[in-house]
Structures are given as structure tokens and as C-alpha cells.
Amino acid sequence: GWQIIRNLIVLEQADQWIAATCQTIQRLTVDHFHVVGDIYDRGPAPDQVVESLIRRDRRHSVDIQWGNHDILWIGGAAGSALCIANLVRISARYNNLSILEDVYGINLRHLARLAEQYYQDNPAFSPKMERSDRPITEAEQLQITQIHQAIAMIQFKLEGPVIKRRPEFDMDHRLVLEKLAPDFSTIKLNGDTYTIENGCFATVDLADPYKLWPEEQEVIDSLVESFTHSEKLHRHMDFLLDHGSMYLRYNRNLLLHGCVPVDEDGNFIGLTIKGTTYTGRQLFDMLEANLRLAYSQPTENADLATDLMWYLWTGPNSPLFGKHDMTTFERYFISDPKAHVEGRNPYYHLRKDPEFIKKILAEFVLDPEFGHVINGHTPVKKGTDPIMANNKMIVIDGGFSKPYQKTTGIGGYTLLDNSYGMQLVTHQPFTTKADAIANLTDIISTRRVVETEARRRTVAETDIGTELQDEVEVLKRRLGELREEE
């Protein structure tokens, strides 16, 4: 054994051998990956995360429960102008336009030209910078600020026609542009009048506030063309579609990103589409079917399926959003925090109740006594316990959203499930490989036992075990048929 190691050192292959050994250990240790959504939530290099998952999929099985940020990118590839406007705006807000131009080859030239023509510097639209971000020049900051304003106005305009043609979405309260005063100095929302600060409404005509100017229409047409023809984007979104779903039932557990919409009494609520009301599991299934339909026909961009993709991002009863309002407009232009309230779905305080979680599990045809809900979406704030409802609800923030790390104080969670039980692993934020090597600081993690099995669970008691047993039964039947033929 030692001679083999000496030979590896002499042949200068020790580093490669160590890396290969570590990768082999990883492959043998981890059988299956679950990603509970929002790979594309404002963090840097989500494309690299997807590439890593694609590589891992060759060795392990992988599944993804989509988050509302993921839906924007799937919607963008499907040709939804509103999804595209939202994700470009968010990319500008967090100084992440390079993901569009450099990674996915999205042409922003028309947008930059429009922005330079109609918008000036505006502190409300300056990009949010992290310490680790590459410093940018004043000229770059101004250009991003202008682009940010231009695409935000396009987004607010695009929302109007969708809300008006889809009364079933019940989103008239988000028709904000028409509520502006004639001089753009104030706005009346929910009976209260607020002062507008840092306004930038050069392209808004209050006689027809949601009408795009020809230059704006050219911009959105160009963006839709780029998104629907980006080969790399479609390869990544194909992977998210092939390996993703609105929810997953796996080994007695329910994995979902956001929430199951309910009222204050815990009754399921949802959407009424073409006379049929969808709530609970049916709501998830209906929305997923429409998402897949919209993705399969990118040239259809004003149909119900495409509009439902945007609803998944921001709708009051969207299982992936979980709030009544997304107060984007208010946070840009109104300083009064009263206008920023978004109103979380009652699910988020009811999920601490074990009986409520049992009701959720039963709705998704899982064992209420032995099942768990594995939940993503919401960052677990400092001092808040991610394990609730007598260990039946576990909140996983995977740490993809870099801005949230200030709120949570951690780099994210990983839930481990094996034959012994469940453990929740808390990770500290990771800086860089160079820092880890120079200071000998790897990712620091702490483990917490969530649940211990009374006896070790066998493969036969897992979903994979059930599938294997089914295959055995099929083979037995086939063998019996062959014997009869003889």
C-alpha cells in the first residue's frame, strides 16, 4: 500500500489521486440530491450550480422543487415578457447583469440605449453591492442604474394588461401606475395617499399608463428573442424541467418550496380557472401542468398558461410566493414602511402546529403520523428554529440567496436522511477556495439530530425499495409466462 502511495508521489499524481478518492467517497456516501428550490435567487453564478447538478446527475439521482425565482427563468426561456422583465430588473438591482450577457448571451444593447435616453442617476435604483463583488466604475454604476429604471417601468407597464385580462387572478390592487397623481408627486393605495420619492416616469402617459412606447416594445421584443433562442439557457431550463416539480413525495416526506395556500382557519384556498376551483394538491398539479404547457410552446406568450407562470412568481395564492402582495413599486418610490407590507399567507404561522402539518400530509396522500414537510423559500432568521411542529416541519434555506445571508447569519442548511434518521446541518458562509486554502478554513458545519429511527430503516422501506420490489414482481410474472409457454 505504501509503495503505491510513494509511486503516486514520484509520478506527481498525488493531488489527482486525492481528488479522485474524495469524489469516490462523495459518490458512495450520497445516493440522492434534493434541491428545494430557488437556485436562481439573486446569488452569483446560478449557472454553475446547475452545471454542477448536471454533472452530479451522471453519478447520483437529482431532483428539484422549483422556487418562484426559478420560475422567472423558466418563464423567460418560455417567452414570457413579464418573467423576463422581472428577472432582468432583479439582475440589475443586484449587480448581476453579467449572468445575462456573459453567461447566457442575452443582448442588452437595445435596453441600454433606451435607458441612456430617458433615465438619469437615481439613488433608489443604484445596484446593491456586496463586499465581495467586483468594484465597478461610476460610469458602470450609472449605466446599471439607468437600465434598472428602464426595465422596472417596462415591468410595471406589462403587468397591467395581464391583470386586466385575468380577473380570476384577483390582482387589481397591483394596477399601480393608474393610481399616480397627474403630476406624479403622490399615489393613492388602499385609501392612503403617499408621497412619491425618486420618481422616474418619463415614459408613463397617465391617459394610457400601461402602453409601451415603441422603443420599449422594441426592447422587450429583443429580450424575448434573445431568451427564447439562448441555447445554454434552454439547456439549463430543460434540466430544471426534466428534474423538477412543484412538489415531491419522497420516502414519506413532502418536499415543497413555498407553501400550501390556506385561509386563517387553515382551509385550503387557491384559484378558480374556467369554472373549476383548484386548492391544495390540485392547485399544485394544475399550475405544474400549465407551466409545462407554456414551456413547450414559447411562441404563445399571451395565453393562460404563460400568464400563470407570472402568477406563480407573484400571485396572492401562488404556492411558490406565499404572500398577498409583492410591493416592488412601493419599495422603490415610497419611504413609508406601511406601504411595504406584503402580508404572508397564514400557512407560515400555522405550520408550527403538528395537526396542521398532518392535514397537509394527508392532502398529499402521505402518512400523517410518520411523514414530514420539508419546506424551502423563507430564510430562517437568527434566533429562529427551523424545526417546528414536533419535528414534522423542517425549513431548509439552501443559501443560494447571497443577500439573505445577512438576515440568517448562516450560509444555508442541508438536511440529511439515512437509515438512522434525520440530521439538519447548518453551514457557515463560504468565502473562496483561495481563502479556505490560505487560512485552512473549510465550510464549518454543525449537525443537529431531528429524528432517530427506533430501528434502522431498510432499503425495502424506501421509495426505491418499493420500485425494486415492483420490478421483481414484474420479472417473476414474466418468468412464469415464459415457463407456461414452454
N, C-alpha and C positions, 0 to 999 in steps of 0.2 A: 504494500500500500504506500509506504513512504517513498519507494523508488518511483512510483507513478507520479507522486507529487513533485519529487525532485526533477523528473523529466519535464513536467509541465513548466516548472520554473526555468529550467535550462532552455527550453524551446520558446520561452516568453509567451506562454499560453495560459498563465495562471489567472490573469484577470478574466479572460474569456471563460475559463472553467468555473470560476467562482460565480460569474453572472449566470451561466447555464445551469449551475447547481441550484442557485436561488430561484430561478424561473421554474425549474422542475419541482422544487418544493411548493412553490405557489400553485402550480397546476394540480399537484396531488392533494393540496390542502383545501382548495376552493373548488367546489363542484359546480356551483351555480351563482350567477350575479343577478341581483335585483337592483334597479336604479329607480327610486321613487320620484322621478320627475325633475323638471326644470334644469336640465343640462345647460340650457341657453339663458340662464337668469343672470345677465349682466357681468358675469365673471369673464376674465380673459381666456381666450383660446378654447371655446367650447368645441371647435372643430377637432382639436387634438384629443379631447375627451372621447368624442365619437370615434375617431380613428383608433384610439386605444381599445374601445369596446369592440370595434370590428375585428381587431387583431385577436382580442381575447375570445371572441365568438368562435374562432377556429379551434380553440382549446377547451373552452368552457361554454355552457349554455348561458345566455344573457337575456333578460327581459327588462322592459322599461314601462313605467306607468307615467304617461305624459303629464307634464305640468303646463300651466297656462302660458308660460314663456316659450316652451317648446312648440305650442300650438301656433304662436305667431310665425315661427319659421316654417312649420309645415304649411300653414296658410299662405305664406309668402311664395313658397315653391308651387302652391296650387293656384296662384294668380290672384289672391285676394288683395285688392288695393289697400283696404283698411289694415289688414295684418301687416303689409309691407310698410305703410306709413308709420304704424306704431313701432315696429322693430327698428326702423331707421332712426326715428326720434329717440328711442332709448339708447341706441348705439351712439348717437351724437351726445346725448346727455351724460353718458359715462365714458366719453373719450375713447370709444371703441369702434370708430368707423373703419379702422383697418381690417376688421373681420369681414366687412362687406367688400371693400376694394381689393385688398391684397390676397385674401383667402378665397373668396367666392367669386371674384371678378365682376362685382356689381358696378355698373357705370353710374357715378355720381356727378358727372360733368354738368348735365342739364340742371340738376338741383343746386349745385354750387353757383352756377351762373344766375339762376333766379334769386338765390339768397343774397348774392352780392348786389343785385339790382334794387331790391326792395327793403332790405333789413340792415340795421346798424348794430353797434355793440349794445348789449343788453344784459345786465348782471343776472337776471332771472334765468337766462339761457346759457350762461357760461358752463363749460363742461366740468363735471365733478371729477376731481383728480385725486388719485391715491398716491401715497408717498413713493410707492414702488413703480409708478408709471413713468414712462419716458418723458422728460421735460419737453414742453412744446414752446415754440416761439410765440410772440404776441400776435404775429400775422396768422399763425395756425389757430390760435385760440379765437381770434376774431372770425375766421372763416367757419370754424365749428359752431360758434355762437350764431352766426347768420344762418347756417344750414339748419341748426336746431329750431330756430324760429320758423323758417320756411316750411319745414316738414310738419311741424306742430300745427300750423294753420291749415295745411292740406288735410291733416288728420281730422281736425275739428269739422272741416267742411264735408269730408267724406262720411262722417258719422250721420249727418242729417238725413240724407236720402235713405240710408239703411234703416234707421229708426222709424222713419215715416212709412216705409213700405212693409215694415214688420211690426204691426201693432201688437202681435202676440208676444213680442219681446218685452213689452211694458217698460219702455225706456224713454218716454217723452221727457222725463226730468233731465235727461242728458242732452237735450237740444239747447245748448248754452249760447251759441252765437246770437240767436234771435232775441235773447234776453238782455243784450247790451243796450245801454242808453245811446241815443243818436250821436253824442259826442265821444262815445267810448270811454267815458270817465267813470261810469258806475255800471253795475249789473244787479239785477234783482233775481235772487234764487230762493225758492221756498219761502217767499214772503218777506225776506230780508234784503235790504239794499247794501251792497258792498262797494267800496272804492277799488277801482282798477289801478294796479301799480305795474309799471314796466310793460305797458300795452304795446302791441306790435301788430296792428290790424290794418296795415296798408292795403292789403288785398281783399278786405272784407267789405262788401256792399250790403248794408242792412236792409235794402229793398229785396235782396235775394242772397242772404248771408251764406248759404251753403253752395253757391255756384262757384265752380272753379274757374279762374281766369285761364285763357288759352295757354299761357306759359305754364301754369300749374298743371293743367291737363297733360301738356307735353311731358312734364317731369314725371307724373305718375305713370303715364303710358310707357315711358322709357324704363322706369323702375320695374314695372310688371314684366316687360320684355326681358330685362336682364335676369330677374329672379326665375322666371319660368324656363329660361334657357341656360342656367348655370349648371353645368354637368356635375361639378363637385357638390353643390348644394343638393341636387337631386339624389346623388349617391348617398349622402348623409341622411336626407329625409326618407329615402327608401328604407334605409336601415331602421330609422325610428318607427316607420310604419310596419315593417316586417316583424320587428321585435317588440313593438309597443302596443299598449291598450289603455283604455280609460280606467280599468281596474283589473286586478288579477286575484283569483282564488288559488292559493298555493299552500299545500300542507296544513290545512285547517285555518289558514290565515287569509285575511282580506288586505291586499295592498292597494292603496289609492293615494293620489297626490293631494287633493284638496279637501273636499267634504262631501257628505250626503245632505243636500239641502233639506232643511226642516223648518217648521214654524216654532214659536216659543214653547209650544206644548210637546214638541218632538214628533209632530206628524209630518210625513214626507210631503214636500211641495216640489213643483217643477214647472213644466211648460205644457201649454196646450197648442198643438200643431195640427191644423186641418181637422179640428173637432175631436182629436184624441189627446187626453191628458197623460203625460208621462211623469212619473215620480219614482223615487228610489232606484232600484236596479234597472227598471225600464227606461228611466231618463238617461242613464249612462249608456245603455245599449243603443238607444235611438241616436244620441249625439255621436257615438263612435261610428255608427253606420253612415251617418251623413258626412262625417269627416272623411271617411274613406271614399265616399262617393265624390266629394268635392276634389279630393286629391287626384282622382282618376280622370277628371275632366277639367284640366286647367284653363281651357278656353271659355268655360262657363264661369263668369265672375259676378253675376248679379242674381244667381239662383238662391234658393233657400239653403241648400247645403253649404254654399260658400259663406252666406251670411251667418249661419250657425257657427262656423269656425271663429268668426269675430265674437259672437256671443259667448263662446267658451272662454275667451280671453277676459271679458269684462262684464258679462251679463249678470243681473241680480240673482238668478237661480242657477248660475253655472257651477257645476261641481268642482271645476278647476280654479274658480276665483274665490267664491265663498264670502263675498261682501255685496252690499246693496249698491254701492257707487264706487266708481274709480274716479276720484276727484283730481284728475290730471290738470284740467283747466284751472281749477281753483288754486292748486298749489303753485302754479306759475304766476297768477295775477292777483291773488287775494292774500293779504297777510293775516287776516283774522283766522285763527285755527278752527273756529266754529264751522267755517266753510270747508274744512279739510276732512271732516268726519266721514268715514266710508261705511260704517255700520256692518259689523261682522255677522254672519249667519249664526243663529242660536246653536247650531251644531257644535261650535267651538267651546261653549261653556257646558253644554250637555254631555260632551264626550268624556267628562270626568266621572259620569255616573255609570257604574257597571251594568245596570239594567238597560240603559240606553244603548250601550255597546252590544249587548245581547240582541237587542231589537235590530240593530244594523246587521249583525252577523246572520240572523235569521232571514232578513230580507235578501241577502246574497247567498242563501242556501248553504250556510256554514254552521257548524255546531256551536251554539251559543255558550256552551259550558267550557269547551276546550279551545275555541278559536281566539284569535287576536285581530285587532285592526292595526295595521302598520301604516302610519299617516305621514305625508310629507308636507310641503308648501309653506308652513308657518315657521319662522325662525324661533328657536327656543331661547327666550331672553335669559340673561344672567339671573340666577336665583330661582328659575322656574324648572319644575320637574318634568322631564319628557315622558315619564312613565305614569300613567293615570289609570283610573277605574279598576283598582285592584289588579294591576298589571295586564289588563286586557286591551288597553290603548297605549301604543308606543309611537311617539312623534319623532320622526327622523328628519333632521335637516342635514342634507348631504354636504353642505358647504360650498356648493357651486357659485352662490351669490357672494362675491367678494365684499360688496358694501355692507351686507348683513353681519360680517364678522365683527364689526364694531359693536353691533347690538347684542350678539350672542356671546362674544368673548372667546369663542372657540372656532376651530376650523371645520367642524361638522361631526356627524355621528355615523357609525356603521353598526348595524345590528347583525350579530352572528347567531345562526341557528344550526345546531347539530344534534346528535343523538343524546347528548347530555342535557340539552335545554337551550335557553336563550341568554345571550350576553349583549349588553349595549356598550359599545366602545366610543369614548369621547376623544377626539383628536384636537391637538393644539394646531394653530395655523402654521402651515409650511411656508418657508420663505423661498429659498432657491437651493439647487443642488450644490452650488459653489459654497454657500453659507453652511450647508449641512456638512460638507467635507472639511472646510476650514475650521469650523468650531465644533466638529464632531456632534452636531445636533440633528438627529433624525426626527421624524414625526413622533412627538411624545403622545402616548395614548394611555388612557385609564379605562379599566373594564369594570362593569357593574353587572352582577347576575340579575337577570329579570325573572327567570323561571327555571327551575330544575326538574327534570323528569323523575318521577318516582322510580322508574326503571328505564334503562336506555332504550330509546326508540329504535326500532329495526327498519331496514330499508323497506320491508313489506308494508310498513305503516305509513309510508310516504306516498306522494302522488306518483313518483317514478316507480315505486314498488307496485302500485296498482296497475300502471301501464304495462310493466313487465309481466305481471300475473295475467293480464288480459291477452298479451301476446302468447304466453304459454298455453292458455286455453284455446286460442285460435290454432296454434300448431298441433295441439292434441286432437282437435276436431279434424284438422286436415289429415293428420296421420291415420285417424280412424277411417276417414273416407277412402284413403289410399288402400288400406287393408281390405276394405269391403270390395273395392274394385278388383283386387287380386283374387 
